[in-house]
Amino acid sequence: MTDEAELEDLSNELVALDGGVIDTCSIVYLTRCGALEPLSSTIELLTVRQVVEEYGTTDLPMRVCDLGAGAADDLVIACARRHGLAVISEDRKLIRRAERLGLRYYNALIMLAMLLLRGRLTHSVYQSNRALLVEAAHYSRRVLRYGEDLTRFILMMR
């Protein structure tokens, strides 16, 4: 079980979160579970042109930063640093890099929990969206357990 103080700190971060730079995989997962639109109307989402190209459509509810040529992951980090925003990603290498650089980072599961925390999703909608996300994302048991602990903590706070 995750330390309650850690969950409280994360919940406080999520309440204060105002934006993030999102990568392709997180866009795919959040779209599949129906949470991209609510997320984009809750926090400012940015991405980079290379992510839009990888995703394959420009019809995304976020602002696109064009930082020139380069690898998508490098530019997601550069955009997050430039705008002082968190990184939203499922990619362990990208998350580790963000951590080394002192950037906040979250995955789609945590973003879904944030929507529950902020009252943007009911518990039943959250559960439905979470089931779709877990089916698409294939998270490790450790990540799923952490998400479950966070959800329990959020529901206890209500």
N, C-alpha and C positions, 0 to 999 in steps of 0.2 A: 504494500500500500504506500502511496506517495505521501510524503510529509505534508501536513496540513499548512504549515507556514509557506512552503513552496507553492502550494495550490492557491493560497491567498495572494501571494506576490504575483503569480501569473494572472489571476483574476483581476487584480488591480491594473496590471499592464494592459490587459485586454479591454478594460473599461476606458482606459486613456488612449488606446491605439487610435490614431487618426488616419493612417494610411499604410500602404505596402506596395512593393514592387513584386509582381507575380510572374512565375515562370510558366512554361507551356503545360507541364504535367498537372500543376495545380489548377490551371484553367480547365483542363479536360475533366479532372475529377470533380471540381466544384460545379461544372456545367452538368455532368452526368447525374449528380445528386440533387440538382435543382437549387443550389445555393449561391451561384455566381451573381445573379441579379440582386438578391437581398444583401449580399456582401458589398456589392458595388454601390448600393444606396446607403450603406452604413458607414463605410470608410472609403477614402479616396484610393482607388486602385490605379497603378501605373504599370506599364510593361514596356518592353523595347520592341523596335521594329522586327528584329530577328525572331522574337517569340510569336508575333503576329504572323509572320511568314511560315513558321513551323506549324502553327495552329491551323492556318489555311483560310482564314476569313478575317476581314477587317471589321466585321459587325460584333464588336466586343464593348462591353460597358466600362471602358477604362480609357485613360489618357495614354497615348503612346509617346515615348521618348525616343527620338532618333539621335543616337549618339555616334553615328557613323558606322563604319565597318568593324566587324569583330564577332567573336563567338557569343552566342546568346547568354550563356552563363556569366561571362566576363562583364557583359553590358548590364545584366540584371544587377550585379554587385555595384557597378559604377553608377547606375541610376539611383540605387538605394543610398549610396554614399552621398551623391550630389544633392539629393532631396531630403536626406536625414530620415529615411523611412525604413521600415522592416522589410525583410525578404520573406516572401511566401513561396515555399518550394517543398517538393517531396524528395528532391535529390540530395542524398547524404553528403556528397562532395561539396555541393553548393552551400548547404547548411553549415558544414564544418568551416568552409571558407568565410562565410558571413560571421560565424562565431569568432574566428581568429581575428577578424577585422573589427570586432566590437559592435557588430550590427545585430539588432534583434531579428529573430527568425521564427517562423511558425509554419506548420503544415496545414493542409486543408482540414484535417480533423480538428485542429485547434481553432481554426477560423469558424468552423461550424459550431463549436462550443461557444465561441464569442457571440455568435448570433443568438444562441439560447440565453446566454448571460445578459445580453442587452435587451432581451424581450422582443427580438425581431422574428423569432420562431417560437411557436408553442412547443411544449415538450413532445407532443405526439408527432408534429411535423419534423421536429429535430430527430426523433427516433427513426422515422421513415427515411429522411435524408441521410442519416448516419448509416443505415443498413445499405443503402445504395452506394454510398461512399466506400464503405468497408469492402463491399463486393468488387468494386472497381480498383481499389488501391492496394489490396493485399498487404495491409500493415502487419508488422511483426506483433507477436503477443505482448511484448513490452510496450510498444506504442499504443496498442489497443487498451491495455491495462491503465496506462497513464490517462488516456482519454476518458475511460470509464471513471477513474478517480476524480478527474476534473468535473465531469458531468455530475457526479454525486455531490461534490462540493458546491457546485452552482445551485443545484436543487435544494440543498440544505440552507443556502444563503437566502433563498426566497422567503 
